[in-house]
């Protein structure tokens, strides 16, 4: 088919059509998700932690009361998860300690996914020297050990802001995803709808974000979720190593203080040690469980075969 014929046959969707598609896609997503027990459990788990981190703290005030007579107290009705090294309620800390973890994970996932998707797609579509430069930078970046570099940068910068932590983690996590996105776009750029967009002389941004990426939504969603899990590990590691100021309520801070305050040497301190670890692990498990069902949900062929 000639470019002129493609241009005549192609009609960009209107805003109303896009909104309608988004609505029905959401309805279909929830319907299919209900038939995937593992994915549904992951979705419910993610919602639970979002509510726990952002809604419940509005209803439950922070409790900073120190009770030296209840240090490392065993779980009870008044303290369901016991107390810490200062006699403070662990449950209250868990409720108020998830916000920063989730915010950093979300922002870092957005940053790394945006960098990888944008530059990977542009490199694949333009090719030539642009592709060569992008891939050369990516290959060099992949050879740098991320964890030691993250530690070195954290010792130079004062990471006293969760946005700064998210930017640092996100900027270091994009190379592997960029290579994968580039490979996916290389297989899509010869499709008729991309040729039609080029024949209409649509902008590169329109082709990338309106034509290419919607056909990669499952891959991008799964990659974003996996980027979030990596960001959680990275920030928890930084906090545990003491490279992030230990201020405020945070699950990572709880783990650090449990280690530095010698909680392991007290018989009844196990709930205090395990509570933040289990919170992080369960949130990670929820994310991975949700990601495992996304491919089936977005791919009708896999859905019908299941």
N, C-alpha and C positions, 0 to 999 in steps of 0.2 A: 504494500500500500504506500502511495506517495505521501510526502509530508503535507502537501496541500489537502489531500483527502483526509488525512488524520486531523488536520486543523479544523476542517469543516465538521467532522464527526465528534469532535471533543467539545463538551460544554462544562465549564467549571461548576461545581455544585454551589448552590446558594447557601446563605447563612442558615436559613430555615431548614434546608435539607440536612445540613451538618448537625444542627441541634436535634433534629428528629432521629438521625442515625445514632447520635450519642445516647439519646434516651433509650431507644430500643436495644442498643448494645449493652447498656447497663442492666436493663431488665433481663436480657438473655444471659448476661454474665451471672447474675444472681440465681437464675433458674438452673443453669447448668452446674453452677457451684454447689447447689443443694443436692445434686446427684453424686458428688465427689466427697465422701466422708472425710478423707484426709485434708483435702483443700478447704472444706467447710470448717473443720476444726481449726486449721491454721488461720482462716479469716476471722473466726470468732475470737481466737487468741490474740490476734493483732488488735482487734477492736477493744478487747478487754484491757490490754496494756495502754492503749491510747486513752481510754476512759480513766484508768488508774492514774496515769501521769498528768492529765490535763483537767479532768472534771472532778475527781474525788478530792484533790487538794483544795478545791474551792469550798468543799463542805467540811473538811477535816483540817483544823488549824495546826500549824507546826508546833510541836511540843519539844521545847529545849530544856525542860526542867531536869536538873541533875539530882539524882537520888543515890548517894553513896551507900545507902543501906540495901540497895537492890542491884548492885553491880553483877552483871552476868546472871541475872535471875532466870530460872527455868520458865518455859512457856506457862501461862496461866490465863484466866479469864480477863484480867486487867492488862496483861501483856501477852497476846497470842503467840508472838514470835520471840518472847523473852526480852532481855535488855542488853545494852552494850556496856562498855568499860566505864561509863559514867552513870549507869542506871537509867538511861533514856530508852524509851520504847522503840523497839526495832521495827514493828509494824508501821509506826508513824514515819520512820525514816524511809521505809520501802515505798510508802505512798508518795512521799515528797521527793524521792530520789530518782525517779524515772524520767522526769521532764528533760533534763539536760542530755541524758543518754539518747533519748529518742530524737530530740531536735538535732543534735550533732549527726546522728546516723542518717536522718532524712536529708539534711543539707549537704552532707558529704556525698551521699548517694546521688543527689540531684546534680551536684557539681561534676563529679567524675563521669556520670552518664551523659551529661550535656556535652562535655568536652569530647568524649569518645565518639558519640553519635554525630555531632556536628562536623568535626574534622575528619572522621572516618568516611562519612558520606561525601563531603566535599572532595576529599582526595580521590575517592573512587569515581566520582562523576567528572571531575576535571582532568584527571590523569596527568601525564606529562611530568613537568618539573615540579608541579604542586604536589602530586602524589609522591614523587621521589623525596622531596624535602620533608613532608609529613611522616613518611615511613622511616626516613633516616633518624629523625628526632625520636620517633617511637622506639626504634630499635636501640638507640643509645639509652633512652630512659629505662628500657627493660633490663639493661645490664647493670643498672645501679641497684644495690640491695636496699629495698624500701624501708625495712625496719631500722637498720642502723642510720640511714639518712633521716628518718623521722625522729629518732632519738637525738641526733646531732642538731637538727633544726630546732627541736624543742628546748635544747639546752641554751641555744643562742637567743631565741625569742622568748618573751614572757607570755605564755599562753593563759592569760587571765580572762579570756573571753571565749564563750562557746562558739561564736561565729568564726573566730580565728582558728580554733581547733578544727572546725568543720572544713574550712577552706584548706588548711594544711593537709588534712587527711584526704580530702577529695582530689586535690591537685596531684597527689602522689599515686592515685589508684586507677588511672584511666588507660594505660597503654595496652593491656591485654584485651580489654573490651574494644578499643579502637581498631585493632587488627581484625577482630571478629566482625565488627560492623562493616568495615571496608569490604571484607569478603562477601557479606550478604548483599551489599549495595552493588558490587560488581555483577552479581547474578540478576539483579533487578533492573539495571540501567538500560538494558536492551529491550525491555518490555514495551508493548504498544502504548500504554498510557504515559510512559516517560517520553517516548518519541513524540507523542501528541503534544505534551507540555513544551517540549523544545521547539516544535513546529510553530506553536503559538507565541514563541519568544518570551515565555514566562521566566521570571527571575530564578536564579539559582536557589534562593531561599524558599520560594514557592515549591520548586521541584523537590527539594530535600524534605521540607516539613509538611507538605500537603500531598505529595505523590509517593515518595519513597518510604518515609518513616511510618505512615499508617499501615503499610504492608509488613512492617517489622514490629508491630506493637507487642506481640507476645514475647519476642526475643528481648526487646528493650525493657519490658516490665520485669522479666525474670532477671535480667542483668542488673536492673536498678535494685531489686530486692537483695541480690547477692552482694551488691556494693554496700548496701546498708549493713549487712552482717559483718563484712570486713571492717567497716567503719566502727562498729561497736567494739570489735576486738582491739582495733588500733587505739581508740580512746581509752578503753579500760586498761590496756597495757601502759599507756602514757601515765595515767593516774596512779596505777599500781607502782610504777617506778618513781613516782614523786616528781615527774616533769611537768605536771599541771598543778597550779596552786590548790591546796586542799581546803576549799571553802565551800560553804553551802551543803545542801543535801544532794548526794549523788551515790548511785550504787557502786561506782568505781571507788569513790572516797571511802565508802564503808569497807570494801575489801582491803584497801590500803591500811586503814586504821585497825582493822581486825588483825592484820599481820604485824604492824609496828607496835601495837599495844599488847601483844602477846596473848591474844585471845585463845590461841591453840593450846595454851597451858592450863586453861580452866575447863573443868568438867562440863559445866552447863552452858558453855559459850558456843556450842555447835550450831544452834539455830541462828545466832548472830553471824557466824561465819558463812553458813550455807544460804541464808536468805537472799543476799544480793547476787550470789553466784547462781542460784536457782532462778531468780528473776531474769537475769541476763540470758541464761540458757533456755528458759521457756519462751522468752520473746524471740530468740534466735530460731528455736524449733518451730514456732508459729509462722515466722517468715518463710522458712524453708518449706514447710508443709503447704503454705499458700502458693509458693513458687512452683512446687511439683504439680499442682493442678492447673496452672495457667496455660501450659501448652495444650492440654486437652480442651480447655475452654475456648481458646482462640483458634484452634485448628479443627474445623468441622469434620475432616476426614478421620482424625484420631478419635473424635467424639463419637462418630457413628460406628467405628470399629470396636469401641469399648462397650 
